Amino acid sequence: MLDALLDLAELIAAFGGGAFGAALGPLPAFIFTGFMVIAGESATLVDPEAAAITGQVAFGPPFSPAISFAGGVAATAYAARRGYMDTGFDYHEAKNITFALGTKPDVLAVGGAFGILGYWLTVLSAELGMPYDPIAMGVVLSAFAHRLILGYSIIGKVRGANILDMGPFERDEMRVMGESATNGGETQAAAPTADAQKERLKVEPWLPHQYKWSHVAMIGLAAGILGAYVGVRTGSAFLGFGISAASLVFLNCGVEKIPVTHHMTLPAATAALAVYVPADGVVAQGAPVAYDSGALLAGTGVEVALIVGLVFGVVSALFGELFQRIFYAHGDTHVDPPAAAIVFGIFLVAVMYALGVFPTTVYVPFF
């Protein structure tokens, strides 16, 4: 484990990946992850030797979400704290993950430093064989780390009836923020000038068009089916994720109401592959950790696999919404609900394997 943590080439590359993610902006960097996953998984279907495109580029130092995206998120929080950002963003500037931060040296250095942290967090999870997606966990832990290190609140101040209440957003209830206030706290200064204030919603949903429970469940159902179908037809747990991630180019360009679905398609595809065995007996692209032919759902057909994917899509979608209501809506920086949902959804695959329901965990390590 120590050798992997201290691999100099990977550390240098992770610094570059985090800095580049900051320069591009977190969401644009993640969109490139999606494009590279599509390229890598497509190439691997033709030539298994091309797996390095996914493993070493899309999920390696250049574009691993735990490195480039998380590094960009931390750099955005730093730039906002330093007063470098004035984009007119509706929420706190530290939540503006669509914004490219450019070439400012200290901002890129922060991105690079958190890129290394993301690499370490990923390696630790992988080397310890933890039964969840190590990259997604790296994104989540990196976000909590930047909040602690940069002096932001972990949750923020709850201003609704309870921590899950989105009512203040629905009623357009605002708070006035002073520029001198820290951690997003309200200023108490008397009669401040308009230039020294910014109005913010009391509660800020991660996606204003995708937060109602029924809506989230429905998009989870649809995305879960499609992610599962792509998975069982190609043998790739990751191709549907790549398509979902790449689709966010439209969201980044300002197209309204584009749904975010990568945290639905990845768990759905993984769960579907765990229960589906094609006629030729090949379980999935990439060897599973183990295969239990006596499991309850061993060797099912496509129809059952799609239903399993549907369920995992809905569950992961709803968990992502629960996470955003707790950790995003009241805070001042971006903590990624999809990453948390992927951790949860993939962990459920491991749980189903442990209970003897799924015959394999596909790519998920198991103790």
C-alpha positions in Angstrom: 0.0 0.0 0.0 2.8 2.4 0.9 4.4 2.0 -2.5 1.2 2.9 -4.2 0.6 5.9 -2.0 4.1 7.2 -2.6 4.3 6.4 -6.4 6.1 9.5 -7.5 4.9 9.3 -11.1 1.3 9.0 -10.0 1.6 11.8 -7.5 3.1 14.2 -10.1 0.3 13.2 -12.5 -2.4 13.6 -9.8 -1.1 17.2 -9.1 -1.4 17.9 -12.8 -4.8 16.4 -13.0 -6.1 18.4 -10.1 -4.6 21.6 -11.4 -6.0 21.0 -14.9 -9.4 20.3 -13.4 -9.3 23.7 -11.6 -8.3 25.4 -14.8 -11.1 23.9 -16.8 -13.6 24.1 -14.0 -15.0 21.1 -12.1 -18.0 20.3 -14.3 -16.2 20.7 -17.6 -13.4 18.4 -16.3 -16.0 15.8 -15.3 -17.6 16.0 -18.7 -14.2 15.1 -20.2 -14.3 12.1 -17.9 -17.5 11.0 -19.5 -16.1 11.4 -23.0 -13.0 9.4 -22.1 -15.1 6.6 -20.5 -17.1 6.4 -23.7 -13.9 6.3 -25.8 -12.3 3.8 -23.5 -15.2 1.4 -23.1 -16.0 1.5 -26.8 -12.4 0.8 -27.7 -12.2 -2.1 -25.1 -15.2 -3.8 -26.8 -13.0 -4.0 -29.9 -9.6 -4.6 -28.3 -9.3 -5.5 -24.6 -5.8 -4.1 -24.6 -7.4 -0.6 -24.8 -8.7 -0.9 -21.2 -6.0 1.6 -20.1 -8.0 4.4 -21.7 -10.7 3.9 -19.1 -8.5 2.8 -16.2 -5.5 5.1 -16.6 -6.9 8.2 -18.3 -10.7 8.5 -17.6 -10.3 7.0 -14.1 -6.6 7.8 -13.6 -4.8 11.1 -12.8 -5.9 13.1 -15.9 -9.7 12.8 -15.4 -10.5 10.7 -12.3 -13.4 12.5 -10.6 -11.5 12.2 -7.3 -8.6 14.1 -8.8 -9.7 16.5 -11.5 -13.3 17.2 -10.4 -12.6 17.1 -6.7 -9.4 19.2 -7.2 -11.5 21.7 -9.2 -14.2 21.8 -6.5 -11.6 22.6 -3.8 -10.0 25.2 -6.0 -13.4 26.8 -6.6 -14.0 27.0 -2.8 -10.5 28.5 -2.4 -11.0 31.1 -5.1 -14.4 32.1 -3.7 -12.8 32.4 -0.2 -10.1 34.7 -1.7 -12.6 36.9 -3.4 -11.4 35.9 -6.9 -14.9 35.0 -8.2 -17.6 37.5 -9.1 -19.8 35.7 -11.7 -23.2 36.7 -10.5 -24.0 33.1 -9.6 -27.3 32.7 -7.7 -25.8 30.6 -4.9 -22.5 31.1 -3.1 -19.7 31.5 -5.6 -18.0 28.4 -4.1 -20.8 26.3 -5.6 -20.3 27.5 -9.1 -18.7 24.3 -10.5 -19.3 25.3 -14.2 -16.8 28.2 -14.0 -13.3 27.8 -15.5 -10.8 29.2 -13.0 -8.1 29.9 -15.6 -4.4 30.1 -14.8 -4.0 31.9 -11.5 -1.1 30.0 -9.9 -2.3 29.8 -6.3 -5.7 28.5 -7.4 -4.2 25.8 -9.6 -1.8 24.9 -6.8 -4.8 24.2 -4.5 -6.4 22.1 -7.3 -3.2 20.2 -7.6 -2.9 19.6 -3.9 -6.4 18.3 -3.7 -5.7 16.2 -6.8 -3.0 14.4 -4.8 -5.4 14.0 -1.8 -8.0 12.5 -4.1 -5.4 10.1 -5.4 -4.4 9.0 -1.9 -8.1 8.6 -0.9 -8.7 6.4 -3.9 -5.7 4.3 -3.3 -6.5 3.8 0.4 -10.0 2.5 -0.4 -8.7 0.3 -3.2 -5.8 -1.2 -1.3 -8.0 -1.9 1.8 -10.5 -3.6 -0.5 -13.4 -1.5 0.7 -16.8 -2.7 -0.8 -17.7 0.6 -2.5 -16.6 2.6 -5.5 -13.2 4.1 -4.4 -13.2 7.0 -6.8 -16.7 8.2 -5.7 -15.7 7.9 -2.0 -12.6 10.0 -2.9 -14.9 12.7 -4.3 -17.0 12.8 -1.1 -14.2 12.8 1.4 -12.2 15.4 -0.6 -15.2 17.7 -0.4 -15.5 17.4 3.3 -11.8 17.9 3.6 -11.9 21.2 1.6 -14.7 22.5 3.8 -12.7 21.7 7.0 -9.4 23.0 5.7 -10.8 26.2 4.1 -13.0 27.1 7.0 -16.5 26.3 5.6 -19.2 24.7 7.7 -19.7 21.0 7.0 -23.5 21.4 6.8 -24.3 25.1 7.2 -27.2 26.8 9.0 -30.5 25.0 8.6 -33.2 27.7 7.8 -36.2 25.5 7.0 -38.5 23.7 9.3 -36.0 20.8 9.3 -32.9 19.8 7.5 -34.8 18.1 4.6 -37.3 21.0 4.1 -37.1 22.6 0.6 -40.0 24.9 1.4 -38.0 28.1 1.7 -36.7 27.5 -1.8 -40.2 26.9 -3.1 -41.4 30.1 -1.5 -38.4 32.1 -2.8 -37.4 33.1 0.7 -34.2 35.1 0.6 -31.4 36.1 3.0 -29.1 39.1 2.6 -25.4 38.3 2.8 -22.7 40.7 3.6 -19.5 40.4 1.7 -17.5 40.5 4.9 -19.5 37.7 6.5 -17.7 34.3 6.8 -19.0 30.9 6.1 -22.1 32.3 4.4 -23.3 33.9 7.7 -25.7 36.8 7.7 -24.2 40.2 8.3 -25.5 42.3 11.2 -24.3 45.6 9.9 -26.9 48.3 9.9 -28.1 49.7 6.5 -25.3 48.3 4.4 -24.9 49.5 0.8 -26.3 47.5 -2.1 -22.8 46.8 -3.4 -21.8 45.1 -0.1 -24.7 42.7 -0.2 -25.8 39.7 -2.1 -29.2 38.0 -1.8 -29.2 34.3 -1.5 -32.0 31.8 -1.1 -32.4 30.5 2.4 -32.2 26.9 1.0 -30.3 26.1 -2.2 -31.2 22.8 -3.9 -28.4 21.2 -5.8 -30.6 21.0 -9.0 -33.7 23.3 -8.9 -35.3 21.3 -11.6 -34.5 17.9 -10.0 -35.2 17.8 -6.3 -38.9 16.7 -5.8 -39.0 13.2 -4.5 -41.4 11.9 -7.2 -39.4 13.6 -10.0 -36.1 12.2 -8.7 -37.6 8.7 -8.4 -39.0 8.8 -12.0 -35.7 9.9 -13.6 -34.0 7.2 -11.5 -36.4 4.6 -12.9 -35.7 5.7 -16.5 -32.0 6.1 -16.2 -31.7 2.9 -14.2 -33.4 0.9 -17.0 -31.2 2.5 -19.7 -28.0 2.1 -17.6 -28.8 -1.6 -17.0 -29.6 -2.2 -20.7 -26.3 -0.7 -21.8 -24.5 -2.7 -19.2 -26.0 -6.1 -20.1 -25.7 -5.5 -23.9 -22.1 -4.4 -23.8 -20.8 -6.1 -20.7 -19.5 -2.7 -19.4 -20.5 -1.4 -16.0 -19.1 2.0 -17.0 -20.3 2.9 -20.5 -23.7 4.1 -19.3 -22.0 6.2 -16.7 -19.8 7.8 -19.4 -22.9 8.6 -21.5 -24.6 10.2 -18.5 -21.5 12.2 -17.6 -21.0 13.4 -21.2 -24.6 14.5 -21.5 -23.8 17.2 -18.9 -22.1 19.2 -21.6 -25.6 20.5 -22.3 -26.2 21.5 -18.6 -22.8 23.2 -18.6 -23.8 25.2 -21.7 -27.0 26.4 -20.0 -29.6 24.1 -21.4 -32.4 24.1 -18.9 -33.7 21.1 -17.0 -31.0 18.6 -18.2 -31.1 15.8 -15.7 -28.0 14.5 -13.9 -28.0 10.7 -14.1 -24.5 9.2 -13.8 -25.2 8.2 -10.1 -28.2 6.2 -11.4 -26.7 4.5 -14.5 -23.5 3.3 -12.8 -25.2 1.4 -9.8 -27.9 0.2 -12.2 -25.5 -1.2 -14.7 -23.4 -2.8 -12.0 -26.4 -4.4 -10.3 -27.8 -5.6 -13.6 -24.4 -7.2 -14.6 -24.2 -8.8 -11.2 -27.3 -10.9 -11.9 -27.1 -11.4 -15.7 -25.1 -14.1 -17.4 -25.1 -14.1 -21.2 -25.6 -17.4 -23.1 -21.9 -17.8 -23.7 -21.3 -17.8 -20.0 -19.2 -14.6 -19.8 -20.2 -12.7 -16.7 -19.1 -9.2 -17.5 -16.3 -7.1 -19.0 -13.5 -7.6 -16.5 -13.2 -10.6 -14.2 -15.4 -10.4 -11.0 -13.9 -10.9 -7.6 -16.0 -14.1 -7.1 -19.0 -15.8 -8.6 -21.6 -17.8 -6.6 -23.7 -19.9 -8.9 -26.0 -20.7 -6.0 -27.0 -17.1 -5.3 -30.7 -16.2 -5.4 -30.5 -14.2 -8.6 -27.6 -16.1 -10.4 -27.9 -16.3 -14.1 -31.1 -14.3 -14.7 -32.3 -13.1 -18.1 -32.3 -9.6 -19.5 -35.8 -8.8 -18.1 -34.8 -9.5 -14.5 -31.5 -7.6 -14.9 -33.4 -4.6 -16.2 -35.8 -4.7 -13.2 -32.8 -5.0 -10.8 -31.2 -2.0 -12.6 -34.5 0.0 -12.3 -34.6 -0.6 -8.6 -31.0 0.4 -8.1 -31.5 3.5 -10.3 -34.4 4.7 -8.1 -32.7 3.9 -4.8 -29.5 5.7 -5.8 -31.4 8.7 -7.2 -33.3 9.0 -3.9 -30.2 8.7 -1.8 -28.5 11.4 -3.8 -31.4 13.7 -3.1 -31.3 12.9 0.6 -27.6 13.6 0.6 -28.0 17.0 -1.1 -30.7 18.1 1.3 -28.4 17.4 4.2 -25.0 18.5 3.0 -25.5 20.7 -0.1 -28.7 22.8 0.3 -27.5 24.6 3.5 -23.8 24.9 2.9 -21.6 27.2 0.9 -19.4 24.9 -1.3 -20.1 22.0 -3.6 -20.4 18.6 -2.0 -21.3 16.1 -4.7 -24.6 14.2 -4.3 -24.0 11.9 -7.2 -20.7 10.7 -5.8 -22.3 9.9 -2.5 -25.1 8.1 -4.3 -22.6 6.0 -6.2 -20.9 5.1 -3.0 -24.2 4.0 -1.5 -25.5 2.2 -4.7 -22.3 0.2 -5.3 -22.1 -0.6 -1.6 -25.6 -2.1 -1.9 -24.3 -4.4 -4.7 -21.7 -5.7 -2.2 -24.4 -6.1 0.5 -26.6 -8.1 -2.0 -23.6 -10.4 -2.7 -23.0 -10.9 1.0 -26.6 -11.8 1.6 -26.5 -14.4 -1.2 -28.8 -12.5 -3.5 -26.3 -11.5 -6.2 -23.8 -14.0 -7.5 -21.0 -11.4 -7.9 -20.0 -7.9 -7.2 -18.7 -7.3 -10.8 -15.9 -4.7 -10.2 -16.5 -4.1 -6.5 -13.9 -5.5 -4.0 -15.3 -7.7 -1.2 -13.6 -8.6 2.0 
